[in-house]
């Protein structure tokens, strides 16, 4: 299953508008490369904004173990394929780390969801998520990735996975890698070559283009 098919199967249809705005604002880290240190004045930004983003980029929220889980889970959501890299190749985990600091409402649900994931794996497989085999990881993900099919007792996991999927997709598809992956060309200048021949023929104006 390729990336687009897997996202479609997981129910991904739209990105969170709020997350996209955060990803595109000047202070957000650039995925696919490390976030550069902010020095000096930046055009169009107040000093307090620059300092705030420097602090956000310098602080750490997730532990190393949590970041490892986010990395594995992100690559399950957007795996590497023949066309482009995975979520971690686009440095989506760094994006998620920044977003939860910039939008603190994500912190408790994300940390709680990561712990829920490990507890489920410990109960089922005797080890935390990152130590499970890929097949075991997919087995658990399948239980929470499809809300309409999930059992009621998996509700917390479903809510967590929905959030994780939105963050992952928002991070990936606001990078050059993600934009190239969906084939978005943006606004490109066109070269005018005159009215198409079929249009001229439809209106019996072929001689106009010929200069007659």
FENDATA-V288443 format. One line per field, one symbol per residue. burial: 1 if it has 9 or more other C-alpha atoms within 8 Angstrom, else 0. A space follows every 50 residues. Layout:
burial = ???
//
This chain:
burial = 00100111000100100011011000011111001000000000000001 00110110000100011111110110111110001111011111111111 10000110111011011110110000111001000111010011110001 00011111011111111111111110111110000000000000000001 100011001000
//
